[in-house]
Amino acid sequence: MRLPEHLRTGTLLRRYQRFLADVHLDSGETVTVHCPNSGSMTGCAVPGSPVVLSRSDRAGRKYPFTWELVQVNGCWIGINTGITPALVREGIASGTVAELQGYGTIRPEVTRGDSRLDLLLTGERGTCWVEVKNVTLAEDGRALFPDAVTTRGQKHLVELMDVVRSGERGVIFFTVQRGDCYEMAPADRIDPNYGQLLREAVAAGVEALAYRADISPSRVVLERRLPIILS
């Protein structure tokens, strides 16, 4: 996935009110930007970090700049959760995500029960519901999710278990948007309920996949599957 054209680079000054950040551009200007990530962004919002921004020319938009990437210890990390489902769709179309091949149609954001799941795949293989999560937290080469308590994420796991009980395929897909991780695990110390539900979901037949993205200041692409550690 190519990031938007006319990217700007700068230095993070602060992130605040969850969806806002102040950035000092390399051009010398200081701007307030939209932060498209509702998580805690632990380790990814340190003042002084290099960042990459995109700019929208859409009329009426209060904050034209969107925070796309941050660099931590020389590693670029994708913090824009809005692109994650499209990134997975691209990985399916390219054949990188081998586990989700064989479906003719992919629909985004489909409501099922009380939840809206990110992707619905249909075709000769049947029906597959996929919920996509963006992962930015890491410790010692292990990607961790979530980075904050997520009741919404817990609800998605419950919905995926119901998908499996109904005879359809359910997948929780963790997109690790950083290249310095070699495995994935639930962040039990942050949200133990999510970790327990994830283990219950996998035991009930929900498939858990984790793929790492290769990231540069101009593009993001899924590159390889990571093992998920649940023990």
C-alpha positions in Angstrom: 0.0 0.0 0.0 1.4 3.3 -1.1 1.0 6.1 1.4 -0.6 9.3 0.1 1.5 11.6 -2.0 3.1 14.8 -0.7 4.0 13.4 2.7 5.6 15.7 5.3 8.1 14.9 7.9 8.6 16.4 11.3 9.2 15.8 15.1 6.4 14.9 17.6 5.9 17.6 20.3 3.0 16.0 22.1 -0.1 13.8 21.7 -3.2 14.8 23.6 -7.0 14.3 23.8 -6.4 10.9 22.1 -7.0 12.2 18.6 -4.7 15.2 18.4 -1.0 15.8 18.3 1.4 18.8 17.8 4.2 18.3 15.3 7.1 20.6 14.4 7.6 20.1 10.6 11.0 19.9 9.2 10.1 23.0 7.1 9.9 25.0 10.4 6.1 25.2 10.9 4.3 23.8 13.9 1.0 22.2 13.2 -1.8 20.4 15.0 -2.6 17.0 13.4 -5.2 14.3 13.5 -4.1 11.2 15.3 -6.0 8.2 13.9 -5.5 5.9 16.8 -7.7 5.5 19.9 -5.3 3.3 21.8 -2.7 4.4 24.4 0.1 4.2 21.8 2.5 3.2 24.5 6.1 3.8 23.3 4.8 5.3 20.1 4.0 8.9 21.3 7.3 9.9 22.8 8.0 13.6 22.3 11.0 14.1 20.0 10.2 11.1 17.8 10.4 11.5 14.0 7.0 11.3 12.3 5.5 11.2 8.8 2.2 13.0 8.1 -0.2 13.0 5.1 -2.2 16.0 4.1 -5.8 16.2 2.9 -7.1 19.0 0.8 -10.7 18.2 1.6 -12.7 21.3 2.1 -13.9 22.0 5.7 -11.5 19.7 7.4 -10.3 21.3 10.6 -6.9 19.5 10.8 -5.6 18.9 7.3 -2.7 16.7 8.4 -3.0 13.1 9.5 -0.3 11.3 11.5 0.7 8.1 9.6 4.1 6.8 10.9 6.4 7.3 13.9 10.0 6.1 14.2 11.1 4.4 17.4 14.7 3.1 17.8 15.2 3.3 14.0 12.0 1.3 13.3 9.1 2.9 11.4 5.7 2.1 13.0 2.3 2.5 11.4 -0.2 4.1 13.8 -3.1 4.9 11.4 -5.7 2.2 12.3 -7.9 3.5 9.4 -5.7 1.8 6.8 -5.4 -1.6 8.5 -8.4 -3.4 6.9 -7.4 -2.2 3.5 -3.9 -3.4 4.1 -5.2 -6.9 4.9 -7.4 -6.8 1.8 -4.4 -6.0 -0.2 -2.5 -8.8 1.4 -5.3 -11.2 0.5 -5.4 -10.0 -3.1 -1.6 -10.3 -3.5 -1.6 -13.9 -2.2 0.6 -13.0 0.8 -2.2 -14.0 3.3 -2.4 -17.6 2.2 -4.9 -18.6 4.8 -7.6 -16.4 3.3 -7.4 -17.4 -0.4 -10.2 -18.8 -2.4 -13.0 -16.3 -1.7 -14.4 -14.4 -4.6 -15.9 -11.4 -2.8 -14.6 -9.2 0.0 -17.0 -6.7 1.7 -15.8 -4.2 4.2 -17.5 -3.3 7.5 -20.4 -5.7 7.6 -22.8 -5.7 10.5 -23.4 -9.0 12.3 -25.6 -9.1 15.4 -24.6 -6.2 17.6 -21.1 -5.9 16.0 -19.6 -4.5 12.8 -16.8 -6.7 11.6 -14.1 -5.4 9.3 -14.3 -7.9 6.4 -16.8 -10.5 5.1 -15.3 -13.0 2.6 -17.7 -15.1 0.5 -17.2 -17.5 -2.4 -16.6 -21.2 -3.1 -15.0 -21.8 0.3 -18.2 -20.5 2.0 -18.3 -17.5 4.3 -15.5 -16.0 6.5 -15.8 -13.1 8.9 -12.6 -11.3 9.7 -12.0 -8.7 12.4 -8.7 -6.8 12.0 -6.7 -5.3 14.8 -3.7 -2.9 14.4 -0.8 -3.7 16.7 1.8 -1.1 17.6 2.9 -2.2 21.2 6.0 -4.4 21.5 8.4 -5.6 24.1 11.6 -7.5 23.4 10.6 -8.5 19.9 7.1 -9.6 20.9 4.1 -7.7 19.5 1.3 -7.3 22.1 -2.4 -6.5 21.8 -4.2 -4.5 23.1 -2.3 -1.5 24.4 -5.4 -0.4 26.5 -8.4 -2.1 27.9 -10.8 -2.7 25.0 -14.4 -3.7 25.7 -15.1 -3.3 22.0 -12.4 -5.8 21.2 -13.8 -8.2 23.7 -17.2 -7.9 22.0 -15.7 -8.7 18.7 -14.2 -12.0 20.0 -17.6 -13.0 21.4 -19.2 -12.3 18.0 -16.5 -14.4 16.3 -17.3 -17.3 18.6 -20.9 -17.0 17.6 -19.8 -17.0 13.9 -18.1 -20.4 14.5 -21.1 -21.8 16.4 -23.3 -21.0 13.4 -21.0 -23.1 11.1 -19.2 -20.2 9.4 -15.5 -19.3 9.6 -14.3 -16.6 12.0 -10.9 -15.0 12.0 -9.2 -12.5 14.3 -6.4 -10.9 12.3 -3.6 -9.0 14.1 -1.7 -6.6 11.8 1.6 -5.8 13.4 2.6 -2.5 11.9 6.2 -2.6 12.9 9.2 -4.6 11.6 11.0 -5.4 14.8 8.7 -8.2 16.1 9.0 -11.9 15.6 6.0 -13.2 17.5 2.6 -12.0 18.8 0.8 -12.5 22.1 -2.1 -11.0 24.1 -1.2 -8.2 26.5 -2.5 -9.9 29.6 -1.2 -7.4 32.0 -3.0 -4.6 30.2 -6.3 -6.3 29.5 -6.5 -9.8 31.1 -10.1 -10.2 30.1 -9.2 -9.8 26.4 -6.4 -12.3 26.8 -8.7 -14.9 28.4 -11.4 -14.3 25.7 -8.9 -14.7 22.9 -7.8 -18.1 24.3 -11.5 -19.1 24.7 -12.2 -18.0 21.1 -9.3 -20.0 19.7 -10.3 -23.1 21.7 -13.9 -22.6 20.3 -12.6 -22.6 16.7 -11.9 -19.0 15.9 -8.7 -18.7 13.9 -6.1 -16.2 15.1 -3.6 -14.9 12.5 -0.8 -12.4 12.9 1.0 -10.8 10.0 3.9 -8.3 10.2 4.1 -5.3 7.9 7.2 -4.0 6.2 7.1 -0.2 6.6 9.0 2.6 5.0 8.2 6.4 4.8 6.4 5.8 1.5 4.6 2.5 1.8 3.2 -0.3 4.1 2.9 -3.9 2.9 2.2 -7.2 4.7 5.3 -9.4 4.5 5.1 -12.5 6.8 3.1 -14.4 9.3 4.1 -14.3 12.9 3.5 -17.1 15.5 0.9 -16.3 18.2 1.9 -17.3 21.7 -1.1 -18.1 23.9 0.5 -20.3 26.6 
